[in-house]
Amino acid sequence: MLELSAWLQRLDGHRVTSGIQITVTEHEGVHAVSVHASCNCALDPEYGVRLMIGGLHELESYMADYRHCEYWCRPFFGQDLGLVPPETQALLWKETNGAYGVLLPVVSEQYKCVLEGFEEGLSARLFSWYSNLNTCDALAFLLARGEDPFALLEKCVTTGLKLLGNNCLPFSERRYPDMFEYLGWDSRDALHIRVNEEALLAKARELKEKQVPVRWFLLDDMWGEVHEFYGKDYGNFDEMLRIMRSGTLYSLEADPQRFPGGLSRCIALLRDMGILTGLWHPCTGYYRGVDPEGEFFRKYRDIFFQAPDGEFFHAPQYEKAYRFYDTCYQFYRDCGAEFVKADNQSMIRRYYKELAPVGVCARNIHAALEAAAARHFHNRLMNSMGLAGEDLWNRPVSPLCRCSDDFLPDNRDLFPKHVLQCAYNSLIVGQFMYTDWDMWWTHDGQAMKNSLIRAVSGGPIYISDELGRTRPELLRPLILSDGRILRCDRPAMPSRDCLTESPERSGRIFKLQNICGTAGVLAVLNLSRNGQPVTGTVGPEDIEGLTGDSFAVYEHFSRSLRILSAGETVPLTLGDADDLRLYLMVPLAEGFAPIGLTDRFISPKTIKNVHGRRVELFESGEFAYVENGTLHFIQLTEPRFEGERAL
């Protein structure tokens, strides 16, 4: 049984244990814990209500997904609940009897809840970032136990959204935009804050010459007019960041020095080369807001407020926030842009604290942002720097969210951290929306691994190579010849036996699982901190939702086959950090299983239709199939196969 107690913390620092009611209601196996409290003094905006949570016995191990900085989350693994990090936004544990549990904090209309360990165990903290409240009436968290951890996470999110009634959709009801079904390129790691028309056109020409079918460019940080850049130079990445973080947005137009023909001319020239354009922008204008000397500020002065540090940002009221985004997006659309990426989202505490409760601010800002994106870009919106709970629980319908810190090229130590953030954050974020595993370089020293995890990710695939450095051979396994990515059906997540133990310390292989149609996909990596060999097993049971009695298990890199029954596994050892595997698990039907084109990672996605032993593919090439336990390869000159006869 769950054991709960609570106290209030007043604005003057005193703790109060009276006037608190905790209710627990059950909704189809999910327990919703709510707090109803009042005080004769305003509650502390950072520590309004503290809930002590007991009764979580027989816990073997857990994964706490916590916010390690303002914008991003990462996993923490442990056994002692007293060590759960502050700002934990989801807790998933395994019990000694093999069952699982989920505890998921919620952001309600006024209060935000996070978890944190303390000497006696686990606690939850509810706070509003607003000093004018002396009552708390909030859904605090959801708890569920059962045999299927993935189903528990999904049920907690769908139940929470229903109880909140904030018109936000769960993952199952969100729609993936067609534009992001195609390969893209992002200016960020290639050009940093010196994005310019000349370099963009040169990159487009390079891709065309190399026959790399990129369909879209994202003009990233910072194509806009930021006067703090003028006269400044930088010698390294850290110096660039300091300049970037000092900037304010002067106007909506592109910087006139770097885009002499304006934004519309650059977009039109790219369109003439077959490339559509999206525009990156921070929700704050730029990182220090909007320049009060600029034309944008002067024209729309009434929608901005001045923060304590002197910066100007759009106000949190829905009407003013909507005017900000609608004005920006109208201009971008008039210039020919096709989509937007909204960055710097998890900034409510920094800029909006004390203006309104956290939930009010988040609902207003995200509703305004998405209404404008729907009006001008048909919901083609990428969310970024926004893994805080107030963002996750308040995005109405937008489809995509970045799920990790920035990818940093040529950084070998970063890769394990990057893939762990993407994978474990997707466990949570992926219950709300599709996850974006960020851009990458094809000429990075770990390009093959970066390519593989994005193939499995279920999200967009876009590169950020510098001029002259794109390697087409690293992209071919990811796409069809027209640039359409071979995308899995949902966000990739760790396999069940990897959920609550650290892949860096366990000595075991790390497995990323997904599905595509009726087939399963399993990428296997060595993420050991010391680079030593790791061991484990692989089998159909690693793929959640995969159905069938027997499977053709094809390993991409070795071009080898195993026939496995449901529940059967085989042992595997990976030798070092560069040793990796990709397994495709295709159900056998009367002894037959089509694998697909062998030069692509997600081979089953190259198959258009299957009728018995007749297979129609999207394009021709070397086709693999399994017939009566034997793996066959055949070169098709036309994208069709019928039994043993290629047409």
C-alpha positions, 0 to 999 in steps of 0.5 A, spaced: 500 500 500 502 507 498 504 511 504 503 518 504 504 524 508 505 531 507 507 538 509 506 545 506 512 550 506 509 558 507 513 563 504 516 565 510 519 559 511 515 555 516 512 548 515 505 547 516 502 540 517 494 542 517 489 543 512 492 538 507 488 533 504 491 527 500 486 523 495 488 517 491 483 515 485 483 509 481 482 509 473 483 502 470 489 500 474 492 507 474 492 511 481 492 518 481 494 522 487 491 529 488 493 534 493 488 539 496 491 544 501 490 551 504 494 556 508 493 562 512 499 565 508 502 564 501 505 558 499 513 558 497 513 558 490 519 553 490 517 548 495 509 549 496 507 542 498 512 536 500 509 529 499 513 523 503 512 517 499 512 510 502 510 503 501 514 502 495 517 495 497 521 489 494 524 494 489 530 491 485 532 497 481 530 503 478 531 508 472 530 516 474 529 520 468 531 527 471 532 534 469 540 535 469 539 542 466 534 547 465 532 544 458 534 537 458 533 530 461 538 524 462 537 517 466 539 515 473 540 508 475 540 506 482 537 501 488 536 506 493 530 511 493 534 516 497 538 517 491 533 519 486 536 526 483 532 532 484 528 534 478 526 527 477 520 527 472 519 520 471 521 514 475 520 506 473 522 501 477 523 493 477 520 489 483 524 483 486 518 479 483 519 481 476 513 486 476 514 493 474 512 500 477 511 507 474 511 513 478 509 519 473 509 527 476 504 531 473 504 539 471 497 541 473 494 548 471 497 551 477 502 546 480 508 542 477 510 536 481 517 533 481 520 527 485 527 527 489 530 522 494 531 524 501 534 520 507 528 516 509 526 515 501 522 518 496 518 525 496 514 529 491 515 537 491 509 541 488 510 548 486 508 554 482 513 559 481 508 564 483 508 567 490 500 569 490 497 562 492 495 560 499 491 554 496 493 548 492 488 543 488 492 539 484 493 532 481 500 531 483 502 524 480 500 517 477 502 511 479 501 504 476 504 497 477 504 491 472 507 486 468 508 491 462 512 497 463 511 500 456 504 499 457 504 502 464 508 508 462 502 509 456 497 508 461 499 513 466 500 519 460 493 517 457 490 517 464 493 524 466 492 527 460 484 525 461 484 528 468 488 534 466 483 536 461 487 540 457 486 538 450 493 535 449 493 529 445 497 522 447 502 519 442 497 515 439 493 521 436 499 525 434 500 525 426 507 525 423 508 530 418 510 528 411 516 533 410 520 529 415 519 523 412 525 525 408 532 527 409 534 534 411 540 538 412 541 543 418 546 549 418 548 548 426 554 544 426 556 546 419 556 554 420 554 555 427 552 563 428 554 565 421 549 562 417 549 566 410 546 565 403 552 564 400 554 558 404 547 555 404 547 555 396 554 552 396 552 546 400 546 545 396 550 545 390 555 540 393 549 535 395 546 536 388 553 534 385 554 528 390 546 526 388 544 526 396 537 527 395 536 532 401 529 535 401 529 540 406 534 545 409 533 548 416 536 555 417 539 554 424 542 558 430 543 564 427 540 566 421 537 572 424 539 580 425 543 580 432 547 586 432 551 583 438 554 579 433 557 585 429 564 586 430 565 580 434 569 573 432 571 567 436 576 562 436 573 556 439 566 553 440 565 556 447 567 563 445 561 562 440 557 560 445 558 566 449 557 571 443 550 567 442 548 567 449 549 575 449 544 576 443 537 579 442 533 579 436 533 586 432 528 584 426 524 578 423 528 579 417 535 575 416 541 579 417 542 584 411 550 583 411 549 575 411 543 575 406 543 581 402 537 579 398 533 578 404 530 571 407 525 570 401 531 571 396 535 565 399 529 561 400 527 562 393 534 560 390 534 554 395 527 552 392 529 552 385 535 547 387 529 542 389 530 544 397 525 546 402 526 551 407 525 551 415 527 556 420 529 555 427 527 561 432 528 561 440 521 562 443 524 568 447 526 571 440 533 570 441 537 568 448 537 575 451 530 576 448 528 582 443 532 588 442 528 594 444 532 598 439 529 594 433 523 595 429 520 588 431 520 591 438 518 598 436 512 595 432 509 590 437 511 594 444 505 592 447 506 584 447 512 585 450 514 585 458 521 587 461 524 581 465 528 583 472 535 583 468 532 588 463 531 583 457 524 583 453 520 577 452 513 576 449 508 576 455 505 570 458 498 571 456 495 567 451 493 573 446 500 576 447 503 570 446 499 568 440 500 575 436 508 574 437 508 567 434 503 569 429 507 575 427 513 571 426 510 565 422 506 570 418 513 573 416 516 567 415 511 564 411 511 570 406 518 569 405 517 562 403 518 557 409 515 551 410 516 549 417 519 552 424 523 549 429 521 553 436 527 552 441 529 555 448 522 552 450 524 550 458 525 557 460 518 559 464 522 559 471 527 563 468 523 569 465 516 568 467 516 566 475 512 570 479 508 573 473 503 567 473 503 560 476 507 555 472 501 551 469 498 557 466 504 560 463 506 553 460 498 552 457 498 559 454 505 559 451 504 552 448 497 553 445 499 560 442 505 557 439 501 551 436 495 555 434 500 559 430 504 553 427 497 550 425 495 556 421 501 557 417 505 551 417 500 545 418 503 543 424 510 542 421 513 544 428 519 541 431 520 543 439 527 543 442 530 545 448 524 543 452 524 537 456 521 540 462 514 537 465 511 543 464 512 543 456 511 535 455 504 536 459 502 542 455 503 541 448 496 540 444 498 537 438 505 538 435 508 532 433 516 532 434 520 534 440 528 533 441 530 528 446 537 530 448 543 535 449 546 537 442 550 532 438 557 535 438 561 532 432 568 529 433 566 527 440 567 520 442 566 521 449 559 524 448 556 518 444 554 513 450 551 519 453 547 522 447 544 515 445 542 514 453 539 520 453 535 519 447 533 512 448 531 513 456 528 520 454 524 517 449 521 512 454 517 518 457 517 523 451 515 518 446 508 517 450 507 524 448 510 525 441 515 523 436 522 524 438 528 527 434 535 524 436 538 531 433 542 532 427 549 528 426 555 528 421 557 523 416 564 524 416 564 524 424 569 518 427 563 515 429 558 516 423 556 509 422 554 508 430 550 515 429 547 513 423 544 506 426 541 509 432 537 514 427 535 509 423 532 505 429 530 512 432 523 512 429 524 520 428 527 525 423 534 524 420 538 530 418 545 531 417 549 537 419 556 536 415 560 542 413 561 544 406 565 539 402 564 533 407 558 529 406 559 522 405 553 519 401 555 512 402 553 513 410 546 516 408 544 510 403 543 505 408 538 510 411 533 512 405 530 510 398 533 513 392 528 519 392 530 521 399 525 518 403 527 515 410 526 508 412 523 510 418 520 505 424 513 506 426 514 509 433 520 512 438 525 507 439 526 505 446 531 500 450 529 493 451 525 491 457 532 487 460 535 494 459 530 499 463 533 499 470 540 498 469 546 502 467 549 500 460 555 503 462 556 499 468 552 493 467 557 489 463 551 487 458 549 489 451 545 495 450 539 494 446 534 499 442 528 496 439 522 498 435 518 495 429 516 497 422 510 494 420 510 486 422 517 486 423 522 488 429 528 492 429 534 491 434 540 495 434 545 492 439 551 497 442 557 496 447 556 502 451 561 500 457 565 506 460 571 502 460 570 499 453 571 492 455 567 486 452 559 486 454 555 480 453 547 478 453 542 475 449 537 477 443 531 474 441 524 476 439 522 478 446 526 484 446 521 487 441 515 490 444 509 488 440 512 483 436 507 478 434 508 471 431 510 464 433 517 463 429 521 469 426 527 469 421 532 473 425 537 477 420 543 480 422 545 486 417 552 487 418 554 479 417 548 477 413 547 471 417 540 468 419 537 464 425 530 462 426 528 463 432 521 461 436 517 466 440 521 467 447 527 463 444 534 467 445 541 467 443 547 469 446 551 475 444 558 478 446 560 485 443 568 486 443 569 494 444 565 500 443 565 500 435 562 493 435 555 493 433 549 489 431 543 490 427 537 485 427 531 484 423 526 479 426 521 478 421 515 473 422 515 467 418 509 465 414 508 458 411 516 458 412 517 464 408 519 471 410 521 477 406 527 481 409 528 487 404 533 490 400 540 488 403 544 495 403 539 498 407 538 498 415 531 498 415 530 493 410 523 491 411 521 498 410 523 497 402 517 492 401 511 496 399 506 490 399 507 482 400 501 477 398 504 470 400 510 469 396 509 475 391 513 481 394 513 488 391 518 493 393 519 501 392 525 500 388 530 494 385 536 492 388 539 486 392 533 482 395 534 477 401 528 472 403 528 466 407 525 460 404 524 454 409 529 456 413 534 458 408 537 465 407 537 467 399 539 473 396 537 475 389 539 481 384 532 484 382 532 489 376 525 490 377 522 492 384 518 485 384 519 478 386 514 472 385 516 466 389 523 463 386 522 467 380 524 474 379 521 479 375 
